[in-house]
């Protein structure tokens, strides 16, 4: 088990009481990591402190506003590369097949390319295999991280740590261009918040 990836996956889940209760264990896991640098660990400390001291309802609202409204920072990886094209649909099929080949079934209504789901899957692979998959998805992860930087979201600590763990360079986001500030029509569409039946695992064996 690659515990850092499992912990980072949990930090990107929709926050609920179980999420808050698991933070000390998650933080302890990340503190012990030899792959995360000190800057990442410090930013993760700040993030978990913020999450623990923010009342749950505003915390949940912040999550929905960050990841679900407008979808600039959607956690669905290939929405940032394939959009809603048929190519993305094929990726979903292949990811589902890959998960099933490893004995995993999704325990959520989220798509297979949802970043917490994907990281949870990678956490169960051999390190070299997980690294190959992280390398192949660095582009959409960087795009998500860029959006979180632009919105000054606390969750950027988590995506930055994912990139750090992967050994990938993090892009420093410039100011958002005027065209990017136009609200997306997707802002009118609210997805149901993600919950995992009281379990921090988005997949089950």
C-alpha positions in Angstrom: 0.0 0.0 0.0 1.3 3.5 -0.9 -0.1 5.2 2.1 0.7 8.8 1.0 -1.6 8.4 -2.1 -4.3 6.9 0.0 -4.1 9.8 2.5 -4.1 12.4 -0.3 -7.1 10.7 -1.9 -9.0 11.0 1.4 -8.1 14.8 1.7 -9.9 15.3 -1.7 -13.1 13.7 -0.6 -16.3 15.6 0.2 -15.9 16.6 3.8 -18.1 15.0 6.4 -17.8 13.9 10.0 -15.8 10.8 9.0 -13.5 13.0 7.0 -12.8 15.2 10.0 -12.3 12.2 12.3 -9.7 10.7 10.0 -7.6 13.9 9.7 -5.2 13.1 12.6 -4.4 9.6 11.1 -4.0 11.1 7.6 -1.7 13.8 8.9 0.4 11.3 10.8 0.8 9.3 7.6 1.8 12.3 5.5 4.3 13.5 8.2 6.2 10.2 7.9 6.5 10.3 4.1 10.0 10.4 2.8 8.8 11.4 -0.7 7.0 14.6 0.3 9.3 17.6 0.8 9.0 19.8 3.9 7.2 22.6 2.0 4.4 20.2 1.0 4.1 18.8 4.5 3.9 22.4 5.9 1.1 23.3 3.4 -0.7 20.1 4.3 -0.5 21.0 8.0 -2.1 24.4 7.2 -4.8 22.7 5.1 -5.7 20.2 7.7 -5.7 22.8 10.5 -8.1 24.9 8.3 -10.3 22.0 7.7 -10.5 21.1 11.4 -11.3 24.6 12.5 -13.9 25.4 9.8 -17.5 24.6 10.7 -18.7 21.6 8.7 -21.4 23.4 6.7 -19.1 26.2 5.4 -16.4 23.6 4.7 -18.8 21.5 2.6 -20.0 24.7 0.8 -16.4 25.6 0.0 -15.8 22.1 -1.4 -18.9 22.3 -3.7 -18.0 25.8 -4.8 -14.4 24.8 -5.5 -15.0 21.5 -7.4 -18.6 21.3 -8.6 -19.7 24.8 -9.6 -18.4 25.9 -13.0 -16.1 22.9 -13.2 -12.9 24.9 -13.7 -11.3 22.8 -11.0 -13.4 19.6 -11.6 -11.7 16.6 -10.0 -12.6 14.5 -13.1 -9.1 14.3 -14.6 -10.0 13.8 -18.3 -12.6 16.6 -18.3 -9.5 18.8 -18.5 -8.1 17.0 -21.6 -10.9 15.3 -23.4 -13.9 17.3 -22.2 -17.2 15.6 -22.9 -15.9 14.0 -26.1 -16.3 10.3 -27.0 -12.6 9.9 -26.4 -13.2 10.5 -22.7 -16.0 7.9 -22.8 -13.5 5.4 -24.0 -11.1 6.3 -21.2 -13.9 5.7 -18.7 -14.4 2.2 -20.1 -10.7 1.4 -20.0 -10.3 2.7 -16.4 -13.3 0.7 -15.3 -11.8 -2.4 -16.9 -8.5 -1.7 -15.3 -10.1 -1.4 -11.8 -12.1 -4.6 -12.2 -8.9 -6.5 -13.4 -7.4 -5.5 -10.0 -10.5 -6.7 -8.1 -11.9 -3.2 -7.4 -15.4 -2.0 -7.7 -16.4 1.6 -7.4 -18.3 2.4 -4.2 -19.4 5.8 -5.4 -21.4 7.4 -8.2 -18.3 9.3 -9.3 -16.7 8.6 -12.6 -13.6 6.4 -12.8 -11.4 9.4 -13.6 -12.4 11.2 -10.4 -9.0 12.1 -8.8 -9.7 10.7 -5.3 -10.9 7.4 -6.9 -7.8 7.3 -9.1 -5.4 8.0 -6.3 -7.0 5.4 -4.1 -6.6 2.9 -7.0 -2.9 3.8 -7.4 -2.3 3.4 -3.7 -2.8 -0.3 -4.1 -0.3 -0.7 -7.0 3.4 -1.4 -6.9 5.3 1.9 -6.7 6.8 1.7 -10.2 3.3 1.0 -11.7 1.8 3.9 -9.7 4.5 6.2 -10.8 3.8 5.4 -14.5 0.2 6.3 -14.0 1.1 9.5 -12.2 3.4 10.5 -15.0 0.7 9.9 -17.5 -1.8 12.0 -15.7 0.5 14.9 -14.7 -1.1 17.3 -17.3 -4.7 17.2 -16.0 -3.5 17.2 -12.4 -1.5 20.3 -13.1 -4.6 21.9 -14.7 -6.6 21.2 -11.5 -3.8 22.6 -9.4 -3.6 25.7 -11.5 -7.3 26.4 -11.0 -6.9 25.9 -7.3 -4.0 28.4 -7.2 -6.0 31.0 -9.2 -8.9 30.7 -6.8 -6.6 30.7 -3.8 -8.2 27.5 -2.6 -6.9 25.7 0.5 -7.2 22.4 -1.5 -4.2 23.5 -3.6 -2.0 22.1 -0.8 -3.3 18.7 -1.7 -2.8 18.8 -5.4 0.6 20.4 -4.9 1.5 17.4 -2.7 0.3 15.0 -5.3 2.6 16.6 -7.9 5.4 16.7 -5.4 4.9 13.0 -4.6 4.9 12.2 -8.4 8.1 14.2 -8.8 6.3 16.5 -11.3 7.0 20.2 -11.7 4.3 22.4 -10.4 3.2 25.3 -12.7 3.0 28.7 -11.0 -0.3 30.1 -12.1 -0.5 33.6 -13.5 -3.5 35.8 -13.0 -6.7 34.4 -14.6 -7.3 35.8 -18.1 -10.4 37.8 -18.7 -12.0 35.1 -20.9 -11.5 32.6 -18.1 -13.6 34.8 -15.7 -16.8 34.3 -17.7 -19.0 31.9 -15.8 -19.5 28.5 -17.4 -23.0 27.3 -18.2 -22.0 24.4 -16.0 -22.2 26.7 -13.0 -26.0 26.2 -13.2 -25.6 22.5 -12.7 -25.0 21.2 -9.2 -23.8 17.6 -8.8 -24.7 15.6 -5.7 -21.9 15.8 -3.1 -19.7 12.8 -2.9 -20.1 10.5 0.1 -18.8 7.0 0.5 -21.1 5.4 3.1 -19.0 6.4 6.0 -15.8 4.9 4.5 -12.9 7.0 3.4 -12.3 4.5 0.5 -13.8 5.4 -2.8 -13.2 1.9 -4.1 -13.8 -1.5 -2.5 -12.2 -4.9 -3.1 
